[in-house]
Amino acid sequence: MTDDRPAEIERRRFLQALGVSAGVAATGANTAIASEHDGDTLPMTYELPELSHEYDALEPYIDERIMELHHSAHHQAYVDGANEALERVAEMRDEDDFEGLRAAKRDFSFHLSGHVNHTVFWENMSPDGGGEPGGALADRIDESFGSFDAFRAEFSEAANQVQPVGWAMLFYEPVADGLVIGQVESQNDLVHQDATPLLALDVWEHAYYLQYENRRDEYVEEWWNVVDWEDVAERCRAAGRRADTH
Ligand code: MN
């Protein structure tokens, strides 16, 4: 049992960061918590997480207005969209009428993925970030990509080439026990099943256009100055521990 503890603590921390009560997740659908929307109850709901820093903390690399809009409006919309999709499915279930289920499932996948992606993105960034990782994460990057510079070049290019909108992401891939760089289109296309995002870079235009206009490559280059490698390393450790329990 004691071997499971770090993984369980990490799981709870991750769920809390996503605005999901670990207790609800652990006990399943029988525990209802209040929905913010209409007073009905749903087995699970999502909430916008608070940032660990102020909106202006990442300046000059990401300016305050971008952070404010991105977190309070865009991320909030993904949270609301996920909850609304769950409500629609719950109503269909109550009425035993699943007309429109396919669209609701599609909306849920898109909005929940947007919620998770943004939560990882915020936690990946710090005003004290930048530089290069050390320790086990650095070793893993060297094993998977040859060197940190090679990793960084591939990740930046993945970000610069996403079409039309999406993310560059570093994933821990448990099947081969290695790291891969993904180019996620939209919020949820081309994700790797069962892989865990460790580092996420949002290259939707709302993430940079107010400050960098059409110069996405400049935004990507400056973003490396705020990467919190401690957070990335902790995600990598936690993902490895989860893989060990499979
Ligand atoms: Mn975004």
Residues whose N, C-alpha, C, O or C-beta is under 5 A from the ligand:
A	BS01	MN	D202 W204
